[in-house]
Amino acid sequence: KNRKNFLDLGAAPGGWTQIAVEKMKYGKILSVDKIKMYPIKNSRFILGDFNDQNIRNSIINYFKINIDIIVSDMAENTTGNKNLDSFNTGQLCLNAMEFSKNYLKSEGVFVSKIFMGSIFKEILENAKKIFEFVKVYKPLASRKKSKENYIICKNLK
């Protein structure tokens, strides 16, 4: 059986979780967010802040083994200051990447939303220290002016 474990950080409203539920026949799917979201069949939801150690402990206890796929769509509330916003959201990406270093399977995948900005270089450098494969991807659905991108990382070093 193709058993996979999927963690969705910053999950609300649940798009990544819905895709995981459709694609995965076996395994565990866990969504985490500070914002309550509608329950999605065949997945579990934890309401709370990923940066809170108690929430991280709940994640670790839920899976009990390392995770195959970690997706972070976390973003800080925007202030209107684009530099500050991209920095704050970048910090969330770094936190999720650090967590992935410890709790992702060696051949696992980490995907995170990132915004082009001052912290982008640091994120890329960290990713290259942790993962064998690192690629930055701008979704076609993303507006041209948007600084939103995703970093896709595979295979822990």
C-alpha positions, 0 to 999 in steps of 0.5 A: 500500500502506498501509505503517505503522511501529509501535513498542511500548515496554514491550511484554512480554507483547506485547498491543499488538504482537499487535494491530499484527501483526493490523491491519498488512499492510505495514510494520515492527513493533518491540517493546522491553522489559527483559523477554524476551517470546515471539517474535511472528510478523512483528515484531522484538523488542529486549531492553533499556531504552528509556532506554539510548541504545544501545537508542534507536539500535537503534530508529532504525537499525531503522526508518531513517525516522520512525515512524507509531505509538508506543505506550508501555506502560512502567511502573516496578516498583512500590514500594508508594508510589503517588505515587513509582510514578506519578511514575516511570512518568510520567517514562517517558511523558515520555521516550517523548514526547520521543523521539516529538517527534523520530522520529514522522511529523508526522501520527503517533500517540503513545499512552502509559500514564499514572497520575494523580498529581503528574506528570500535569499536566506530561505534559499540558502537554508533550503540548499543546506537542508535539501538535495533538490530546491526549486522556486516556482511561480504558479500560473494562477498567481498574478504577474505583480504578485510576489507570491512564489512557492519553494519546492524541496525534496530529499533531506541531505 
